[in-house]
């Protein structure tokens, strides 16, 4: 089906929510959108699928009034948009949930939910009423969060659910969701889908970007596939196969998304965790990770996976004991962890993984700067550049120059840089990965999966926390399921099924019993 086949099909004018006609946009002479034409109807869920850099976010920014197109026309509910301004777009009923969340850190949860919808009487804010309404909103989707907590205390997944709630509560007629499930686990995704279906029944038009094939099939009515700034196919979801969508997205066929799991030959433990208790969780946790093993951590929002990984890395206070390669490793000493060969790619790469304002060269070599300093105190730039080029080649990072700012790379390439920086001076003994493919397109995912698998084959022990079930199941040799900071069960390779993981995550045994 051609890109315009759906767009050109006659539709009742009153049913068309978003009508894009020949939209173009360039930055510094580089085309980002190339003549986008598409129509999206009231009461439909429409997925924009494409690799990072395909133009999805730019199209969202135009529809939400953040960016003015260079040429072309945009109409909302039949009326031409002549002024591209975010506040004006909100007034027309457009709401956007960006992938990179930016709530005010010190604002309380209830304040964040009620911003722009404040209740007042006699010139005074009705604080109690607003808190009660915020709690009711959260309870409506099964979210239990203290409304008085500051936003900075929430993890990425909970923050995402709060931002989704805020956007959907504003009586929006068009909602743009940019990777809304990127850090949500199975149960939270289903909660979001219930919200989406309710909005759809109310006639809301939803545009939704996703790299998860199972989500596209489950929730969307149509799929608009973008590549190199153009919509190359727009068709009903029921007419498309997963293989066809991926091939259109990347311009080639990816025969296997996941590599064959390497079989670990070594029984030698690299990491031994004994009676680890992380602040905020009462349970004592014990487990080992062997050389060449990928140990997955599954669980729901707030289960304590990220906190556990941060404690092992030395970022978070904890009690208990750790041993790395048979030697004691002190808790709470991140520098010592790095020195001993522990590497971590965190959940939010832009906060603690990479420095987006610095160059690729600086990001990759900063953790190892002492390795490039001569006895006389001079920086060996030639050696630094050579090793950076080598690791960039090995990790297949797409970039222009070593001086390019990391913030200008696609999400997939940013994540590769976050991983590459730990491979400059060799391979780590333990690699900790927290949601490593959040917000990354299918092509970049495939390359990252192979890189992780190759490192495991070289004897690196890998700790992998992921909310992506296919990722967890297909990469891991075994999975520990975490709930409220405790290990609910262990699933070996032949037991790895989505239903078994979810049962344990919800507090049931793997056979379904409480």
C-alpha positions in Angstrom: 0.0 0.0 0.0 1.4 3.4 -0.9 2.1 6.1 1.7 -0.9 8.1 0.6 -3.3 5.2 0.3 -4.9 5.7 3.7 -4.5 9.5 3.6 -6.2 9.9 0.3 -9.1 7.7 1.0 -12.2 9.9 1.2 -13.2 10.6 4.9 -16.0 12.6 6.4 -14.4 16.1 7.1 -15.7 16.1 10.6 -13.9 12.8 11.4 -10.4 14.0 10.4 -8.5 15.1 13.6 -5.1 15.7 12.1 -4.5 16.5 8.4 -0.8 16.9 7.3 -0.2 18.0 3.8 3.4 18.1 2.3 5.0 19.2 5.6 8.8 19.8 5.3 11.4 20.8 7.9 15.2 21.2 7.6 17.9 22.1 10.2 21.1 23.8 9.0 20.2 22.6 5.4 19.7 19.0 6.4 16.1 17.8 5.6 14.4 16.2 8.6 10.9 16.0 7.1 10.4 15.5 3.4 6.8 16.2 2.3 4.8 14.5 5.0 1.1 13.9 4.1 -1.2 11.8 6.3 -4.6 11.9 7.9 -5.4 10.7 11.4 -9.0 10.2 12.5 -11.0 10.9 15.6 -11.3 7.9 17.9 -8.3 6.1 16.5 -4.9 5.0 17.7 -2.2 5.6 15.2 1.4 4.4 15.6 4.3 6.2 14.0 7.0 3.6 13.5 10.6 4.3 12.4 14.2 4.3 13.5 15.6 7.1 15.6 16.2 10.0 13.3 13.3 9.1 11.0 11.5 12.3 11.8 8.8 11.1 14.2 9.7 13.6 17.0 9.9 16.5 14.6 6.4 15.7 13.3 5.1 15.6 16.9 6.7 19.0 17.6 5.0 20.5 14.6 1.6 19.1 15.5 2.1 20.3 19.1 3.1 23.8 18.0 6.7 23.6 19.2 8.2 23.8 15.7 7.1 25.7 12.6 7.3 23.7 9.3 9.3 25.2 6.4 6.5 24.4 4.0 3.2 22.5 3.8 0.0 22.7 5.7 -1.4 21.3 9.0 -5.1 21.3 9.8 -6.7 20.2 13.1 -10.4 19.2 12.9 -10.7 20.9 9.5 -9.2 24.3 10.6 -5.8 25.3 9.1 -3.1 26.0 11.7 -1.6 29.4 11.0 0.2 30.0 14.2 2.7 27.4 15.5 2.9 27.9 19.3 2.7 25.3 22.1 0.1 27.3 24.1 -2.0 27.8 21.0 -1.9 24.1 20.2 -3.0 23.2 23.8 -5.9 25.6 23.3 -6.9 23.6 20.2 -6.9 20.4 22.3 -3.4 19.0 21.6 -1.5 17.4 24.5 2.0 15.8 24.2 3.8 13.3 26.4 7.5 13.5 25.4 9.9 10.6 25.7 12.5 12.7 27.6 10.5 13.7 30.7 11.2 17.1 32.3 9.0 17.6 35.4 10.0 20.3 37.9 12.2 18.3 40.3 11.0 19.9 43.6 7.3 20.1 42.6 5.2 17.6 44.6 3.3 14.8 42.8 -0.1 16.4 43.4 1.1 19.8 42.2 2.5 18.3 39.0 -0.8 16.5 38.3 -2.9 19.6 39.0 -0.8 22.3 37.3 -3.0 24.4 35.0 -6.1 22.9 36.7 -5.8 24.5 40.1 -8.9 24.7 42.3 -9.5 27.9 44.2 -12.2 29.7 46.2 -12.2 33.2 47.6 -8.8 33.7 46.1 -7.3 30.7 47.9 -6.1 27.4 46.5 -8.1 24.4 47.7 -5.1 22.3 48.5 -7.0 19.4 50.1 -9.4 19.1 47.2 -6.6 19.0 44.7 -4.7 16.4 46.6 -7.8 14.2 46.8 -8.4 14.6 43.1 -4.7 13.7 42.3 -4.9 10.6 44.5 -8.2 9.6 42.7 -6.5 10.0 39.3 -3.6 7.7 40.4 -5.9 5.1 41.9 -7.9 5.0 38.7 -4.9 3.4 37.0 -3.7 1.4 39.9 -0.8 3.7 40.8 0.0 4.0 44.6 2.2 7.0 45.1 2.5 9.4 48.1 1.1 12.7 46.6 3.4 14.8 48.8 6.6 13.3 47.4 8.7 15.6 45.2 9.0 14.5 41.6 12.7 14.0 41.9 12.2 11.2 44.3 10.3 9.1 41.7 11.9 6.6 39.4 11.7 7.0 35.6 8.8 4.6 35.2 6.6 6.2 37.9 7.4 9.7 36.5 6.3 8.5 33.1 2.9 7.3 34.5 2.4 10.6 36.3 3.1 12.6 33.1 0.8 10.3 31.1 -2.0 10.9 33.7 -1.4 14.7 33.6 -1.7 14.8 29.8 -4.8 12.6 29.6 -6.6 14.6 32.3 -6.7 17.8 30.3 -9.7 17.1 28.1 -7.4 16.8 25.1 -8.8 15.9 21.7 -5.4 14.9 20.3 -2.8 13.2 22.4 0.8 12.6 21.1 2.6 9.9 23.0 6.4 9.5 22.3 7.5 6.1 23.5 5.1 6.1 26.5 5.9 2.5 27.6 9.7 2.8 27.2 10.2 2.2 31.0 7.0 0.5 31.9 6.7 -3.3 32.6 3.8 -5.6 31.6 1.2 -4.6 34.1 1.8 -0.9 33.8 1.6 -1.2 30.0 -1.8 -2.8 30.3 -2.9 -0.1 32.6 -1.9 2.5 30.0 -3.7 0.6 27.3 -6.9 0.7 29.3 -6.5 4.5 29.6 -5.9 4.7 25.8 -8.9 2.6 25.0 -11.1 4.8 27.2 -9.8 7.9 25.4 -10.4 6.3 22.1 -14.0 5.5 23.0 -14.4 9.2 23.8 -13.3 10.2 20.3 -9.7 11.2 21.1 -7.2 10.9 18.3 -4.0 9.3 19.6 -0.6 9.4 17.8 1.8 7.0 19.4 5.4 6.2 18.7 6.7 2.8 19.6 9.5 0.3 18.7 7.8 -2.6 20.4 6.1 -4.8 17.8 3.8 -6.5 20.2 2.4 -3.1 21.3 1.8 -1.9 17.7 -0.3 -5.0 17.1 -2.1 -4.8 20.4 -3.2 -1.1 20.5 -3.1 0.5 17.1 -5.6 1.0 14.3 -3.1 2.2 11.7 0.7 2.3 11.3 2.5 5.1 9.6 6.0 3.9 8.8 8.7 6.6 8.6 12.1 6.5 7.1 14.5 9.3 6.3 11.9 12.0 7.0 9.2 10.5 4.8 6.1 8.3 5.4 6.8 5.3 3.2 3.7 3.4 4.2 0.5 4.2 6.0 -1.9 1.3 6.4 -4.3 -0.4 8.7 -2.4 -2.5 11.3 -4.4 -5.6 10.4 -2.9 -5.6 6.9 0.8 -5.5 8.1 3.1 -8.2 9.4 5.9 -7.6 11.9 8.5 -8.5 9.4 7.1 -6.0 6.8 7.1 -3.2 9.4 10.7 -3.8 10.4 11.9 -4.1 6.8 10.2 -0.8 6.0 11.6 0.9 9.1 15.2 0.0 8.5 15.2 -0.4 4.7 16.4 -3.9 5.0 15.3 -7.2 6.5 16.6 -8.1 10.0 16.4 -11.8 10.0 16.9 -12.3 13.7 16.4 -9.6 16.3 18.0 -11.6 19.1 21.3 -13.5 18.8 21.7 -17.1 19.9 22.4 -17.2 23.6 26.0 -18.1 24.4 26.2 -21.2 26.7 28.3 -20.4 29.8 31.0 -23.0 30.4 32.3 -21.4 33.6 30.9 -22.1 37.1 33.2 -19.4 38.5 31.2 -16.6 40.2 32.2 -13.1 39.3 29.8 -11.4 41.6 28.6 -12.8 45.0 25.8 -10.8 46.7 25.0 -11.8 50.3 22.2 -10.4 52.5 22.1 -7.1 50.5 19.5 -4.7 52.0 18.9 -1.5 50.1 17.7 1.6 51.9 13.9 1.7 51.6 13.5 -2.1 51.3 13.4 -4.6 54.1 14.3 -7.8 52.3 17.8 -9.3 52.3 18.9 -10.4 48.8 21.5 -13.0 47.9 22.6 -14.3 44.5 25.6 -14.9 42.3 26.5 -14.0 38.7 28.9 -16.3 36.8 31.5 -15.4 34.2 29.8 -15.3 30.8 26.3 -15.3 32.3 23.5 -12.8 31.5 21.4 -12.7 34.7 18.1 -10.9 34.1 16.1 -9.0 36.7 12.4 -8.8 36.1 9.7 -6.9 38.1 7.1 -4.2 38.1 7.4 -0.4 38.7 8.9 0.2 42.1 10.0 -3.4 42.6 13.5 -2.2 43.6 15.6 -3.5 40.6 17.2 -0.1 39.8 17.9 0.5 43.5 19.6 -2.9 43.8 21.8 -2.3 40.8 22.8 1.1 42.1 23.7 -0.4 45.4 26.0 -3.0 43.8 27.6 -0.2 41.7 28.2 1.9 44.8 25.7 4.7 44.0 23.2 3.9 46.8 23.5 3.1 50.5 23.0 -0.5 51.5 24.1 -3.1 54.0 25.3 -6.7 53.4 28.4 -7.9 51.6 29.7 -8.1 48.0 32.5 -10.2 46.6 34.0 -9.6 43.1 36.2 -12.3 41.8 36.5 -13.8 45.3 37.6 -10.6 47.0 35.5 -8.4 49.2 34.0 -5.3 47.5 33.1 -2.4 49.8 29.6 -1.1 49.6 29.0 2.6 48.7 32.3 3.2 47.0 31.6 3.8 43.3 35.3 4.7 42.5 36.4 1.3 43.9 33.7 -0.5 42.0 34.9 1.1 38.7 38.6 0.4 39.6 37.7 -3.3 40.2 36.1 -3.6 36.8 32.4 -2.9 37.3 30.7 -0.9 34.6 27.1 0.5 34.6 24.8 1.9 31.9 21.9 3.5 34.0 18.2 3.7 33.4 18.3 7.4 32.5 21.4 7.7 30.2 21.0 11.5 30.0 21.3 12.0 33.8 24.0 9.6 34.9 25.1 7.8 31.7 26.4 10.4 29.3 27.1 14.2 29.2 25.1 15.4 26.3 26.8 18.8 26.1 30.2 17.2 25.7 31.8 15.6 22.6 31.8 11.9 21.8 35.6 11.9 22.4 35.2 13.4 25.9 32.3 11.1 26.9 34.1 7.9 25.9 37.5 8.7 27.4 36.6 10.8 30.6 36.2 7.7 32.8 39.7 6.6 31.9 41.5 10.0 31.6 44.4 8.8 33.8 45.2 6.2 31.2 46.0 8.9 28.7 48.2 11.1 30.9 52.0 10.8 30.6 54.3 10.7 33.7 55.0 14.4 33.0 51.3 15.2 33.3 50.6 15.7 29.5 47.4 14.4 27.8 48.2 12.0 25.0 45.5 13.1 22.6 46.7 10.9 19.8 46.4 7.7 21.9 43.0 9.0 23.3 41.6 9.5 19.8 42.9 6.2 18.5 41.3 4.2 21.3 38.1 6.1 21.0 37.9 5.4 17.2 38.6 1.7 17.8 35.8 1.3 20.4 33.3 3.4 18.2 34.0 1.0 15.3 33.5 -2.0 17.5 30.2 -0.7 18.9 29.0 0.5 15.4 28.2 4.1 16.6 27.0 6.3 13.7 28.6 9.7 14.1 30.1 12.6 12.0 33.3 13.5 14.0 34.8 12.8 17.4 34.0 16.4 18.3 30.3 16.0 17.7 28.2 16.6 20.8 26.6 13.4 22.1 23.3 15.2 22.5 23.1 15.5 18.7 23.2 11.7 18.2 20.1 9.5 18.0 18.9 7.6 21.1 20.4 4.4 19.9 23.8 5.9 19.2 23.7 7.7 22.6 23.2 4.3 24.3 26.0 2.8 22.3 28.3 5.6 23.5 27.2 5.0 27.1 28.3 1.4 26.7 31.4 2.1 24.6 32.9 4.3 27.3 33.5 1.2 29.4 35.3 -0.7 26.7 38.1 1.8 26.0 40.7 0.1 28.2 39.4 -3.5 27.9 36.3 -5.4 28.9 34.7 -5.0 32.4 34.4 -7.9 34.8 30.8 -7.1 35.6 28.5 -5.1 33.3 25.3 -3.7 34.9 22.6 -2.7 32.4 19.4 -0.9 33.6 16.8 -0.7 30.8 19.5 -0.7 28.1 17.2 -0.3 25.1 14.6 2.1 26.5 13.5 4.4 23.6 15.8 2.7 21.0 14.7 1.6 17.6 14.7 -2.0 16.4 17.9 -1.6 14.3 19.9 -0.2 17.1 18.4 -2.8 19.5 19.6 -5.7 17.3 23.1 -4.3 17.3 23.1 -3.7 21.1 21.8 -7.2 21.7 24.7 -8.7 19.7 27.2 -6.5 21.5 25.9 -7.6 24.9 25.9 -11.2 23.8 29.5 -10.9 22.5 30.7 -9.4 25.8 29.1 -12.4 27.7 30.9 -14.7 25.3 34.2 -13.1 26.3 33.5 -13.9 29.9 31.9 -10.7 31.1 29.2 -11.2 33.8 26.1 -9.2 32.9 23.3 -8.0 35.2 20.3 -7.0 33.0 17.2 -5.2 34.4 14.6 -4.8 31.7 10.8 -4.2 31.5 10.8 -5.5 27.9 9.7 -9.1 28.2 11.0 -10.4 24.9 14.4 -8.8 25.7 14.5 -10.3 29.2 13.5 -13.7 28.0 15.7 -13.9 24.9 18.9 -12.5 26.3 19.0 -13.9 29.8 20.4 -17.3 30.9 18.1 -17.1 33.9 15.9 -14.4 35.5 15.4 -13.3 39.1 12.0 -11.7 39.6 12.0 -8.8 42.1 9.0 -7.6 44.1 9.3 -4.9 46.9 13.1 -5.4 47.0 12.8 -9.2 47.5 13.6 -12.1 45.1 10.3 -13.8 44.5 11.7 -16.6 42.4 14.3 -17.7 39.9 13.4 -18.9 36.4 16.0 -20.9 34.4 16.3 -20.8 30.7 13.7 -23.5 30.0 11.2 -21.8 32.4 11.4 -18.3 30.9 7.9 -17.3 29.9 6.1 -14.0 30.2 3.3 -15.4 32.2 5.7 -17.0 34.7 7.6 -13.7 35.2 4.4 -11.7 35.7 2.9 -14.2 38.2 6.0 -13.9 40.4 6.1 -10.1 39.9 2.6 -9.9 41.2 3.3 -11.9 44.3 2.2 -15.3 43.1 4.2 -18.5 42.7 5.3 -19.6 39.3 2.4 -22.1 39.2 -0.1 -19.3 39.9 -0.6 -19.9 43.6 -0.4 -17.1 46.2 
